[in-house]
Structures are given as C-alpha cells and as structure tokens.
Amino acid sequence: MTAALVWAHMHTLPRRHGLRPGALISLLAILFVAGIAACGSAAAPPATKTPSSPPASLAPGQDPDASVGIDLPAPSEDPALIDPLVRIVVPKPGQLDVRAIPAQTLSAAATGRRVTLTIDYTSGVEPCNILDSIVVAVDADAKTFAITLREGHGPQDVMCIEIAESRRAIVDLGDLAPGTYTISDTTGGATPVTVTVD
C-alpha cells in the first residue's frame, strides 16, 4: 500500500489554480480569431444583381394576399435608395418557421401613377433570420394597403451571432388610380403612411 501511494505522488504534478499563462494567451487568441471570422462573414456586403425581369407589381386582377417584392436597384438607378448603413433585401420564399415581424418605418413615393413602398426594419443575421415574403393585402374601395413582413430561417443547423442588422425591402405597388392611399404595417410596428397619386 505504501508503494502505491509513493507512485501516485511521484507522477502527480503540483496542483495550480487557474490556467497557465501560455494556455490563457492561446485561448484568447483562438477566441479573437473566431470572433473576427464571424464578424467578417456576417458583415460581407451582399452581392448585387441587375434586374433581369421587370419588377413585380400588384395588378388589379392579382391575388391581393400574394407575396411581392422587387429586385435590388442598381446604384445608378436610384441613389436615394442606397444607404451604406442599411442592407437592401429581396424576399427568399421557402424559409422555415415563418412568422410576421414588425416594420420600423414605411415610406411611399409616387412617380406618375406608379407607387413604390420602402420598408425599413431590423433583424438578426442570415441564415438565422431571412426575409421569406412580403404580403400585401389590398382594399381597393378603401384605398388601403396592409403590409406584412414574413421572416424565417434557412435549413442549416447553425449558430448565429446575436447582432441587429438594419434592412430595407422595396415593394412596387404598381400603377394606381388617382387618389390618396393609406399604407400600414399589420403588426403595428410602423406608423401608417399616405401617398397621393395625381
């Protein structure tokens, strides 16, 4: 029994509390590199694509509850829509666990009879938070549009960084008859706006 105790004592290193300085520095270096890599991939600017087809519009005969959206505008087309602090997104249907999310602000502009709606909102990073669709409910008699942003997540089983990202979606409401229209967010997140078509 004495031999066993001596052997255990001879092969046991002295006990120290905490990490060795070299191990602590290595751990901090690994965490720093991982944090930079995560931030770098999340902050990468989205690839822009030139619209290959005309923007989607809501024609009088279309289903008013159908999802709508338009392609990203080229910077030369409308520089007022390009804000370096806001990421312009296009709906990507087919996400999982889709739910309604609030808009922060709505703004509408009429060019002739065509009305374009800009929706600003805050969300988490992809692939954990992806805009699935924008539902536009139209009441032509009351001249109202009710907008619902719908967001879900991708099929990947990943962990995402908890950071807020400003996003913008643009909806072409099409050519409207003359009059004043009210546009609202169905979740109540954004203040309703009006736009007048001459």
N, C-alpha and C positions, 0 to 999 in steps of 0.2 A: 504494500500500500504506500510505503514511503517512496518507492521508486516511481510510482505513477504520479505522485504529487510533484516530485522534482522534475520529471519530464514535462509536465504541464507548465510548470513555472519557467523552465528553460526555453520553451517555444512560444511563450506568450509575450507579445510586445507590450511595453508600458502603455497604459491607457491614457489617452489625451482627450480632452473635451474639445469639440468643435472640429472644423476642417483644417487640414494643413494649409499653409499659405499658398503653396503651389496648386493644390486642388481647388481652393477657393478662386484663384485667378483664372484657372481653366474653366470652371463652371460659369463665372461671369462672362468670359469671352464667348463661350458657346451660346449663352442666353442673348448676348448682344448681337451676335451674327444672326441668330434665328429671328430676333426682333426686326433687324434691318431687312432681312429677306422677306418677312411677312409684310412689312410696310411697303417695301418696294413693289411687290407684286400687286398689292391692293391699290397702290397709287398710280399704277401704269395707266396712261391715258387710253381710252377706248379707240379702237380703230374706226375711222370714219369711212362711210361708204357713200358713193354717189348714187342718188336715187335712180333705179333702173326702170321704175314704172311711176305713173302719176300717183300723187298721194291719195290715200284712202279718203273718201268723203261720204257723208251721210246723205244719200239721195232720198227724196220723198217716199219712194217705194221700198226702201231697205228696212230691215228689221231694226227698230229703234233701240233694242237691247243688245245689239251685236257689238262686239269689241271693235274699237277703231284705233288708229294711230297713223303717224306718217313717218317716213324715213328721215334720217338725220339731215338737216340742211347743210349744204356746203358753206363754209365761212364767207365766201364771196357773195352768196345769195342774200343773206340777211345777217349782217354783223351784229344787229341788236339782239339776236337770239343767242349769240355766243358769249358766254361768261366764263372766265377761266376758273371760277370757284364752283361752278355748277356743272354737273355731268349730264349731258342730254342722253336720254334712254329711249329705246323703242321696245314696245311690248314683245315678250317672247312666250307665246302660248305653250301650255303643256307643263307648267311647273307643278310641284306637289304642295299639298296643304294650302291651297289658295284661300286668301281672306281679303276682306276690304281693309284698306288703310287710308288714313286721312291725308288730304292735301293741305299744304300750308297756305299757298296763295293761288288765286286764279286771276288771269288777265286775258282779255279778249281784244282782238283788233279786227276791224273790217277794212278790207281793200275792195272797193266797189261793193258787190253783194257777197263776196266770199269772206267768211269769218274763220279766223284761226284762234284757237284757245291754247294758252300756255299754262301748264300746271307745274308748280314747284312743290316739292315735298322732300322729306328727309327719311333716309332708310339706312339699313346696315349694308355691309359689303356683299358682293356676289362671291360664291354661289349660294350663300345662305339667304339672301334677300334679292329676288329677281322680279321685276315688273312682268306679270303674266298678261294682263289685259287692262283695257280702259273701257268700261261700259258706259254708253251714253243713252239715257232714256229721254225721249223727245215727246213733248206735248205741244203739237203744232198749234192747237187752238189757243192755249195759254201763252204760247211763245216762250217756253221754258226748256232748258236742258238740265238734266240731273246727271252729274258725272260721278263714277265710282272707280277709283284706282284699285286694282286687284293684284296682290303680290303673293308669291310663294317662294319655294326654294327648289334648287336643282336636285337631281337624283343622287349626286355624290354624297357620301357619308364623310363629311369633312368638318373640321372645327374652324370657325371664322373668328377673326379679331373683332372685338366689341368696339366699333368706332362708327360714328354717324357720318353719312355722306349726303351732300346736297345733290338732288337730282331734278331734272326738268323733263317733262313729256309734252309733246306738241300734238294737238288734235286739230285736224282740218274739219270744221263743221259744214263745209260746203257752201254753195250759193243759197242765200236765204232771201225770202220775200222782204220787202221794206217793212220796217217796224223796229220796236225795241224788244230785245230778248234778255231774259234773266238766266244766268248760268250758276248752278250751285253744286256743292260737294255733298253727296248723300250721307257722308259720315258726320257732317257739320264741322269739319276741321278748318275749312277755309271760308272766308266771308264771301257771300254771293256777289257776283258782278253783273253789270248790264252792258250791252253793246247795242248801238243803234245802226241799223242798215238803212241807207237812204235809197 
